[in-house]
Amino acid sequence: MLKNSSKAILITVLTGFIGISATSAMAETKFEKTHPARDQVNDRLAKQDQRIHREVKEGDMSKQKAEKLHKADHKIRQEERNMAAHNGGHITKQEQNTLNKQENSVSKKIGK
């Protein structure tokens, strides 16, 4: 059986390990969300979403076409997430280029 001082030391050490683990996990999550390649792809998707909404609001795009474009953007976003999940929270330059080409295709359909 542990003495009170031994229990206190053990609790202190375990608390320290938990704190370090939590800090590392939080830092990793923040890195994943703000990784430059992911951030660039997701910013483009957000801007395309705004453009689609603006086109519908101004009467320049039907709701049906907007729905198709939103679905295409959603598919790209899901693909980006899947790629990041396989690469420790980031996407490679090649994956970023692939996603950008897909976004270019959707972008060309906005405003037509």
Sequence and secondary structure as in RCSB ss.txt:
>XXXX:A:sequence
MLKNSSKAILITVLTGFIGISATSAMAETKFEKTHPARDQVNDRLAKQDQRIHREVKEGDMSKQKAEKLHKADHK
IRQEERNMAAHNGGHITKQEQNTLNKQENSVSKKIGK
>XXXX:A:secstr
   HHHHHHHHHHHHHHHHHHHHHHHHHHHHHHH HHHHHHHHHHHHHHHHHHHHHHTTSS HHHHHHHHHHHHH
HHHHHHHHHHHTTT   HHHHHHHHHHHHHHHHHTT 
